[in-house]
Amino acid sequence: MNTVELFENERATGYNQFVETWIPNYTYFLERLPKLLSETKGSDLLVVGCGTGNEIEKFVKAPKRWNLTGVDPSPDMIKQASEKLQTYDNVTLREGLVSDLPTDKKYDAATLLLVLHFLDDNGNKLNLLKDIADRLVSGAPFVLLDITGDRNQIKQNLQVLRLLLPDGLEQEQVSSRLNRIEKELHAVSEERLSALCQEAGFEPPLRFFQSSIYMGWLTRKK
């Protein structure tokens, strides 16, 4: 069973503001995500770690009509997503893990944004990627956004990130957050991420986006 990091209470409530502050071009990435998957043959999309429903909100407003399933282990995040998306009949939200979803239901595409770096590379990352692959049709596109890089790469890109942060943040808070990213989260190198994806049943991923420590990847189910 995967060890998961739950976003609850104040951490869940402030999530949207947090990601917009700490991830340069986060809004840009989300707004173009539906376009990136617009040529997908089917319309069943699995949104893993859907959080407050940020990316689902972009897909329900896209020209292509998607049938969206969002899954997240945090009750507070699912509650926020439910309130935001309650008027849409093509959205299903599930509290829990991908492994809780039935394997006989196959999706045409999937996203995994800002999740993997919370999982240790002791089998947990691989298990999650395998759980997703098991629920996709062959050839299904899969988009990831995650903190990526070896120790030196992360250290250098954190210096860039510090320069890109909005003005007015408390420097003690900034230093604490940057230290947490460097010392406590579980980022892996680009090479390791590619190896994990391929072992889980995906094609070698293509990096198509980078904003300091955050990299976006596109791959497909074999």
C-alpha positions in Angstrom: 0.0 0.0 0.0 1.3 3.4 -0.9 2.1 5.9 1.8 0.3 9.1 0.8 0.6 12.7 2.0 -2.8 14.2 3.0 -3.7 17.8 2.5 -6.2 18.6 5.3 -7.6 21.6 7.2 -5.7 24.9 6.7 -3.3 23.1 4.3 -6.1 22.1 2.0 -7.9 25.4 2.3 -4.8 27.4 1.3 -3.7 25.0 -1.5 -4.8 27.0 -4.5 -3.0 30.2 -3.3 0.0 28.1 -2.3 0.5 26.5 -5.8 0.0 29.8 -7.6 2.6 31.4 -5.4 5.2 28.7 -5.5 4.9 27.3 -9.1 5.7 29.9 -11.7 3.5 29.5 -14.8 1.2 27.1 -12.9 -1.9 28.8 -14.4 -0.4 28.8 -17.9 0.3 25.0 -17.6 -3.3 24.3 -16.4 -5.0 26.4 -19.1 -3.2 24.6 -21.9 -3.5 21.1 -20.4 -6.9 20.4 -22.2 -5.4 21.5 -25.5 -2.5 19.1 -25.0 -4.9 16.2 -24.7 -7.5 17.5 -27.2 -6.6 14.9 -29.9 -7.2 12.0 -27.5 -9.5 9.5 -29.3 -11.7 8.7 -26.3 -13.2 11.0 -23.7 -12.7 9.2 -20.3 -10.1 11.1 -18.3 -8.6 10.0 -15.0 -7.3 12.8 -12.8 -5.0 11.4 -10.1 -4.4 13.5 -7.0 -7.2 15.8 -8.2 -6.9 18.0 -5.1 -9.3 20.9 -5.2 -10.2 20.2 -8.8 -8.1 22.8 -10.5 -7.3 20.8 -13.6 -10.8 19.3 -13.8 -12.2 22.8 -13.8 -10.1 23.5 -17.0 -11.3 20.3 -18.7 -15.0 20.9 -18.0 -14.7 24.2 -19.8 -12.8 22.9 -22.8 -14.4 22.5 -26.2 -14.1 18.7 -26.1 -16.6 17.1 -23.7 -14.7 14.8 -21.2 -16.0 12.3 -18.7 -13.8 13.1 -15.8 -13.0 10.9 -12.8 -10.9 12.6 -10.0 -9.4 10.6 -7.2 -7.6 12.0 -4.1 -7.0 10.6 -0.6 -7.8 13.8 1.2 -11.4 14.3 2.4 -10.9 18.0 2.7 -9.6 18.4 -0.9 -12.4 16.2 -2.3 -14.9 18.4 -0.4 -13.5 21.5 -2.0 -13.5 20.0 -5.4 -17.1 18.8 -5.0 -18.3 22.3 -4.0 -16.4 23.8 -7.0 -17.7 21.2 -9.6 -21.1 20.2 -8.3 -23.0 21.7 -11.3 -21.2 19.4 -13.8 -22.8 16.0 -14.6 -19.7 14.7 -16.3 -17.5 14.8 -13.2 -17.1 11.9 -10.7 -15.0 12.4 -7.6 -13.7 9.6 -5.4 -12.0 9.8 -2.1 -9.2 7.3 -1.9 -6.3 5.8 -4.0 -6.0 4.8 -7.6 -5.6 1.3 -6.4 -9.2 1.5 -5.0 -10.6 2.0 -8.5 -11.8 -1.1 -10.4 -9.4 -2.4 -13.1 -12.1 -3.3 -15.5 -12.8 0.4 -16.2 -10.2 1.7 -18.6 -9.6 5.4 -19.2 -8.5 7.1 -22.4 -6.0 9.5 -20.7 -4.7 10.4 -17.3 -3.0 13.2 -15.4 -0.7 13.2 -12.3 0.2 16.7 -11.2 2.3 17.5 -8.2 2.0 14.1 -6.5 5.1 11.9 -7.2 7.5 14.0 -5.2 5.6 13.1 -2.0 6.2 9.4 -2.5 9.4 7.7 -1.6 11.3 5.9 -4.3 11.1 2.6 -2.4 8.4 1.1 -4.6 5.7 3.7 -3.8 6.4 5.8 -6.9 6.5 2.7 -9.1 3.3 1.2 -7.6 1.3 4.4 -8.2 2.5 4.6 -11.8 1.6 0.9 -12.3 -1.8 1.4 -10.8 -2.4 4.2 -13.3 -1.1 2.2 -16.3 -3.4 -0.7 -15.3 -6.4 1.5 -15.7 -5.5 3.0 -19.1 -6.2 1.8 -22.6 -3.2 1.1 -24.8 -1.8 4.3 -26.3 -3.5 6.5 -23.8 -1.7 9.8 -23.2 -0.4 10.5 -19.6 0.7 13.9 -18.4 2.8 14.4 -15.3 4.0 17.6 -13.6 6.4 17.1 -10.8 9.5 18.4 -9.0 12.3 16.7 -10.9 16.1 16.6 -10.8 19.1 15.1 -9.1 20.4 16.8 -5.9 22.7 19.3 -7.7 20.0 20.2 -10.3 17.4 20.8 -7.6 19.8 22.9 -5.6 20.6 25.2 -8.5 17.0 25.4 -9.7 15.8 26.3 -6.2 18.1 29.4 -6.5 16.2 30.3 -9.6 12.9 29.6 -8.0 13.7 32.1 -5.2 14.2 34.8 -7.8 10.8 34.0 -9.4 8.7 34.1 -6.2 6.3 37.0 -5.7 7.4 40.0 -3.8 6.4 40.4 -0.2 6.9 36.8 1.1 8.5 36.5 4.5 12.1 35.4 3.9 11.9 33.0 6.9 8.9 31.3 5.2 10.7 31.2 1.9 13.9 29.7 3.3 11.9 27.1 5.3 9.9 26.0 2.2 13.0 25.8 0.0 14.8 23.7 2.6 11.8 21.4 2.8 11.8 20.9 -1.0 15.6 20.2 -1.0 15.7 18.0 2.2 12.3 16.4 2.8 10.6 15.8 -0.5 11.4 12.8 -2.8 12.3 14.2 -6.2 14.1 11.9 -8.6 16.3 12.7 -11.6 15.0 12.9 -15.1 16.7 9.6 -15.9 15.0 7.9 -12.9 11.6 9.3 -13.7 11.9 7.9 -17.3 13.0 4.5 -16.0 10.0 4.4 -13.5 7.6 5.3 -16.3 8.9 2.6 -18.6 8.9 0.0 -15.9 5.3 0.8 -15.1 4.2 0.3 -18.7 4.6 3.6 -20.4 6.7 4.9 -23.3 9.8 7.0 -22.5 8.4 10.3 -21.4 9.0 13.6 -23.2 9.8 16.7 -21.2 7.7 19.5 -22.7 7.6 22.0 -19.8 9.9 23.3 -17.2 9.6 26.2 -14.7 12.6 26.1 -12.3 12.2 22.8 -10.3 8.9 21.8 -11.9 8.9 19.7 -15.0 6.0 18.6 -17.2 6.1 15.2 -19.0 4.1 13.5 -21.7 4.1 9.8 -22.3 1.7 7.1 -23.4 0.6 3.7 -22.2 2.4 0.9 -24.1 
